[in-house]
Structure formats: C-alpha cells, structure tokens
Amino acid sequence: ELRKLALFEVIGMYDHSLAVKLGVHFFLWGGAVKFLGTKHHHDKWLSSTENYEIKGCFALSELGHGSNVRGIETVATYDSNTGEFIINTPCESGQKYWIGGAANHATHTIAFSQLHINGSNQGVHAFIVQIRDSDGNICPNIRIADCGHKTGLNGVDNGRIWFDNVRIPRENLLNSVADVSPSGEYLSAIKNADQRFAAFLAPLTRGRVTICVSAVYISKISLAIAIRYALTRQAFSITPNGPEVLLLDYPTHQRRLLPLLAKVYAMSFAANELKMMYVNRTPESNKTIHIISSAYKATLTWNNMHTLQECREACGGQGIKSENRVGQFMGEFDAQSTFEGDNNVLMQQISKALFAEYVACQKKNKPFSGLGLEHMNKPLPIIPSQLTSSTIRSSEFQIDLFHLRERDLLRRFAEEVLERQSLGESKESTFILGGFSNSPSFDTLSGVSTSIAKVPDGRRALVLVVFVGGVTFAEISALRFLSAQEGMAYDLIIATTKIVNGQTLVETFMEKLG
Ligand SMILES: Cc1cc2nc3c(=O)[nH]c(=O)nc-3n(C[C@H](O)[C@H](O)[C@H](O)COP(=O)(O)OP(=O)(O)OC[C@H]3O[C@@H](n4cnc5c(N)ncnc54)[C@H](O)[C@@H]3O)c2cc1C
C-alpha cells in the first residue's frame, strides 16, 4: 500500500491531472469495489481494475447536490420480477456532475443512488453500472457530456452522466453495508441510517490522505523554486555602485518565505503521520482517521494555495511563466479545496465531532480519547509568570499554548451551542446556521460575535491605532494579521510618529552618544 501511495505521489509531482485520473480509477472506483463490495465483486472486478482492462469512475456528486450528497436524486428501484435494479436520473438537477474520467474514458462507474424498495427510500447506496463498452462506445440508455474547460486539471475528463432507466443485475449493488434479497427484502446489519450513510463514504478517506500528502509536496516544490530564485536574484544596491542585494537578504523576503518553509516542515510531518495511520488502520481507528484526514485535508490544501500565491509573487514575472511551474500549480491544485469534501463543509463536520466528543465525555465523566483531545485529560498547563527567551522557544511551551487555546475555544464553542439549544434551537440549525467552523478564527469566540452584532449592517467598525514614539514592522504585521482574520469586527488604521527598525534604533543611540 505504501508503494502505491509513493507511486501516486511521484506521479502527482510530475502531473496532477495524471495523478487525479489514476486516483479516481484506483482509489475511488477500486476503493469502492473493495470496501463497499464483497467477495463476488472482488473476484469479478478487482484484477481487471488492477491491470486497467476496465476503467472506473466514481459518480457521487450531482448538479443539484455536491456538498450535501445525502440529497442526491438519482434513484435505484428494485424490480423483483426480473431481479434487477433500475437506475434513473429523474430530473436535470439529478445528473451526475464533475465525474472524473466519465467524459472520455471510463467504462464503469459507481452510481450512487437513493435505493427505493417497495415504495420506501432506504437512502444512498452504491451500484456498479457499465457506461461504455470495451471499444469506448457509450452504452444504451446512458447519456454523457463533458463538463467543459476548467481553470486547471484539464487532463482529467470530468463529465456529466444521465441514466435513463438503466437495468443492472441485483448483484451490482455493492453489498458490504446493506443487501437486497432476490424477493426484494432490505437487509442491513447497520440499523442506523446515519451510520450506513457514513459507511458508504469510506472510500473518500483514502483520497483525502493522498490530497494531504500532495498538497504538502507541491508547497515544497514551489518553496524550493522561490527560495532558489531568491538565492540567485539580486535587486537594488545599498551603496552607490555597490553590489545588488540578494532577494533572500531582504528581511521582508525572509519573512514572506521562511515562515512558510517552517510550516511546510510541520505539515510534512503531519501528512506522513496521517499516511502511516491510514496504512496501519484498524476498525477502531477508522473514525479518528476520518476526522484527522478531513481536518488535515482542509488545513493543508488551504495552506498550499496560500504558499503558492506567495511563491508566485516572490518569483516576480518569472512566477507567471508556465515552465517555472508555480503559477501553473495554482490552477492545477485549487480544486483540492473543493473535491472529496469542500474544506468549509469538512471543517463543520470536525466541529460537530469535537463538540459531540466534548459533551459526551463531560456528561459521562470519561476521558477524551481518539480525537487528539487527550491533553484535556491532564491538568491545565501552567504558563510561567516570567517568560525567558528559552521558554518561549521550547516546543513544550509552544504545545502548552496550543493546548490551552484548544481547550478555551472548545469550551466556549460548546457553551455557546448548548446555550442556543437550551433556548429551543435544534441541534442541526445550531450547527448549520450558527456559522461555526473549526478554524482557529475569531468567529468561535463569543466576545467577538457580540461585537459584530453591534456593527450596523454587519460592516466592520473602523479603529484607529496610534503608536506614539514609533512602531516596528512586526507590530504592523501583527495588526495586519489580526484584521485579516475571519470574523474580526474591526478594520484597523495605524498611525505612528515613526517607523522603528534596526537602523533607526541604532541611530537613536548614536544621537544620544553624540
Ligand atoms: C475538478 C473536480 C473534480 C471532481 N471529481 C469528482 C468525481 O470524480 N466524483 C464526484 O462524485 N464528484 C467530483 N467532484 C465534485 C466535488 O466533490 C464537489 O464539487 C464538492 O463536493 C462540492 O460540491 P459543489 O461543487 O456542489 O459545491 P456546493 O455544495 O454548491 O458548495 C458551494 C459553496 O457553499 C459552501 N457550503 C455548502 N454547504 C454549506 C454549509 N452547510 N454551510 C456553509 N457553507 C456551505 C461550500 O463551502 C462552498 O464554498 C469534482 C469536483 C471538481 C471541481
């Protein structure tokens, strides 16, 4: 498995479209057959998938339902007279949309559909449907169209599929989660519909793991390109006729690139750890992997896009040239924040999972386990009153700060949700309309949401920050960072009597000495 993941990573560094195309075939189609199917499906489809005799795709999203895939409209109705399912697209919004591989090459698809039996809807289930013959001709009662030119990833043939009452054998239901007997009886060991639905989305976990890893290596490649450029490119001289200064000798350039480099190191460790968790997964660790892969997928892909933009600009005009790759990556990797779970929607799911864990553990007075909250089983970390530079630089101290922050955010978040619920708001509406996400932003802090409520028309209030005696670049950056935060109630205007930098500081002393 590690070798397959490694192969996929290397291909992705070379061409993201090729990696996505293979990922759809092996991980989404192949993963669905493996994890959602049983022996009959494995025997029939897995070896022809491995050797690429058939080409698979994964048809979950529809024009009308992308994030909310539980609401898809494609219907599978069981006909006990013939022992077949009839797959049908009942309306235009029910057409399958964005399906990678469908427009040109796929011969088979996993058609996710609402399963109707004896007039009742058993929810979303997965069915194998052949959409092309081995010569590439589209099968009867199937219609396919291309999604059209995209801002990136044009090597992937994303397509739209309509099913016009396509009949498939009963055995094509992938039945590890639920089955239908020949007489039309619905059978499932998982009685809870929510859990059944979650089980059908299991193949997406692997996709999220590979997205995390690829977001990190693309950040690494673009940082390597931008830093190499900064180590060779010179601009402006400090003294007349003196040599021009290397870009990386400019503190601003260092501050733009080096924190991103540090971040990508941290994210690289995180992505590798996730990969190993996935490879060594057990039924007990599946929930944790689902939550962690969702959180990392959102964090790492957002960070990748931020890194790409900074690296593109740090290379000046050269960053725009396709052959220098960085600008090209922006188009190619942008979709990572949308497919296999939109990042914001994933963050909502993580908030829900953390909230549920927090409330359950508090109620039952049991220790936190599995979702990274184990530090909350220990007493509050103590922050020393005298902070020395070695304390601030120690990783223990930094981790303590993160833990304190997580405790605080989670406690306030849970209190606010519970308060709304106690006022009669439903659980779903608290999460869906409450505007919560798991991002470490100010919108989860009740104090700030109160301030926002005070701003007329939802506009941000203007605040003038005056520095008497001088302001440093670090202070300006800190304020810019704060005002860029989602949910920040204020726009900040900075006024100062002086800019303080290393040189002005030294000059001050010199004047005094003189
Ligand atoms: C290049 C590409 C390849 C793809 N390949 C496949 C494939 O092979 N198979 C497949 O099945 N699908 C595929 N998809 C579809 C992809 O999974 C969906 O695009 C994705 O799930 C988002 O759905 P949507 O596009 O309908 O966005 P929407 O659901 O319309 O979301 C639009 C915006 O609304 C926000 N939003 C949605 N719900 C909420 C909420 N509850 N609260 C707050 N904000 C919300 C989202 O954050 C997002 O910013 C692909 C998509 C792309 C772009």
PDBQT file of the ligand as one rigid body, heavy atoms in Angstrom, charges set to zero:
ROOT
HETATM    1  C1  LIG A 601     -12.144  19.121 -10.610  1.00  0.00    +0.000 C 
HETATM    2  C2  LIG A 601     -13.231  18.411  -9.856  1.00  0.00    +0.000 A 
HETATM    3  C3  LIG A 601     -13.283  17.020  -9.875  1.00  0.00    +0.000 A 
HETATM    4  C4  LIG A 601     -14.318  16.334  -9.229  1.00  0.00    +0.000 A 
HETATM    5  N1  LIG A 601     -14.403  14.961  -9.327  1.00  0.00    +0.000 NA
HETATM    6  C5  LIG A 601     -15.486  14.319  -8.803  1.00  0.00    +0.000 A 
HETATM    7  C6  LIG A 601     -15.664  12.905  -9.005  1.00  0.00    +0.000 A 
HETATM    8  O1  LIG A 601     -14.845  12.227  -9.637  1.00  0.00    +0.000 OA
HETATM    9  N2  LIG A 601     -16.768  12.316  -8.479  1.00  0.00    +0.000 N 
HETATM   10  C7  LIG A 601     -17.692  13.017  -7.763  1.00  0.00    +0.000 A 
HETATM   11  O2  LIG A 601     -18.666  12.409  -7.313  1.00  0.00    +0.000 OA
HETATM   12  N3  LIG A 601     -17.554  14.359  -7.563  1.00  0.00    +0.000 NA
HETATM   13  C8  LIG A 601     -16.485  15.020  -8.072  1.00  0.00    +0.000 A 
HETATM   14  N4  LIG A 601     -16.342  16.384  -7.882  1.00  0.00    +0.000 N 
HETATM   15  C9  LIG A 601     -17.390  17.113  -7.176  1.00  0.00    +0.000 C 
HETATM   16  C10 LIG A 601     -16.946  17.637  -5.826  1.00  0.00    +0.000 C 
HETATM   17  O3  LIG A 601     -16.883  16.590  -4.898  1.00  0.00    +0.000 OA
HETATM   18  C11 LIG A 601     -17.942  18.743  -5.437  1.00  0.00    +0.000 C 
HETATM   19  O4  LIG A 601     -17.657  19.841  -6.280  1.00  0.00    +0.000 OA
HETATM   20  C12 LIG A 601     -17.814  19.136  -3.982  1.00  0.00    +0.000 C 
HETATM   21  O5  LIG A 601     -18.324  18.131  -3.154  1.00  0.00    +0.000 OA
HETATM   22  C13 LIG A 601     -18.553  20.458  -3.688  1.00  0.00    +0.000 C 
HETATM   23  O6  LIG A 601     -19.852  20.430  -4.162  1.00  0.00    +0.000 OA
HETATM   24  P1  LIG A 601     -20.417  21.629  -5.069  1.00  0.00    +0.000 P 
HETATM   25  O7  LIG A 601     -19.459  21.858  -6.181  1.00  0.00    +0.000 OA
HETATM   26  O8  LIG A 601     -21.812  21.283  -5.423  1.00  0.00    +0.000 OA
HETATM   27  O9  LIG A 601     -20.367  22.890  -4.128  1.00  0.00    +0.000 OA
HETATM   28  P2  LIG A 601     -21.560  23.435  -3.174  1.00  0.00    +0.000 P 
HETATM   29  O10 LIG A 601     -22.035  22.314  -2.358  1.00  0.00    +0.000 OA
HETATM   30  O11 LIG A 601     -22.540  24.152  -4.027  1.00  0.00    +0.000 OA
HETATM   31  O12 LIG A 601     -20.753  24.459  -2.320  1.00  0.00    +0.000 OA
HETATM   32  C14 LIG A 601     -20.531  25.826  -2.723  1.00  0.00    +0.000 C 
HETATM   33  C15 LIG A 601     -20.026  26.610  -1.521  1.00  0.00    +0.000 C 
HETATM   34  O13 LIG A 601     -21.016  26.594  -0.499  1.00  0.00    +0.000 OA
HETATM   35  C16 LIG A 601     -20.439  26.250   0.749  1.00  0.00    +0.000 C 
HETATM   36  N5  LIG A 601     -21.366  25.444   1.549  1.00  0.00    +0.000 N 
HETATM   37  C17 LIG A 601     -22.041  24.327   1.170  1.00  0.00    +0.000 A 
HETATM   38  N6  LIG A 601     -22.751  23.847   2.199  1.00  0.00    +0.000 NA
HETATM   39  C18 LIG A 601     -22.529  24.674   3.256  1.00  0.00    +0.000 A 
HETATM   40  C19 LIG A 601     -22.963  24.705   4.620  1.00  0.00    +0.000 A 
HETATM   41  N7  LIG A 601     -23.745  23.756   5.125  1.00  0.00    +0.000 N 
HETATM   42  N8  LIG A 601     -22.515  25.697   5.407  1.00  0.00    +0.000 NA
HETATM   43  C20 LIG A 601     -21.686  26.642   4.942  1.00  0.00    +0.000 A 
HETATM   44  N9  LIG A 601     -21.240  26.662   3.668  1.00  0.00    +0.000 NA
HETATM   45  C21 LIG A 601     -21.645  25.693   2.844  1.00  0.00    +0.000 A 
HETATM   46  C22 LIG A 601     -19.202  25.439   0.416  1.00  0.00    +0.000 C 
HETATM   47  O14 LIG A 601     -18.221  25.608   1.431  1.00  0.00    +0.000 OA
HETATM   48  C23 LIG A 601     -18.749  26.032  -0.910  1.00  0.00    +0.000 C 
HETATM   49  O15 LIG A 601     -17.832  27.076  -0.670  1.00  0.00    +0.000 OA
HETATM   50  C24 LIG A 601     -15.292  17.070  -8.504  1.00  0.00    +0.000 A 
HETATM   51  C25 LIG A 601     -15.212  18.469  -8.454  1.00  0.00    +0.000 A 
HETATM   52  C26 LIG A 601     -14.200  19.142  -9.126  1.00  0.00    +0.000 A 
HETATM   53  C27 LIG A 601     -14.168  20.635  -9.077  1.00  0.00    +0.000 C 
ENDROOT
TORSDOF 0
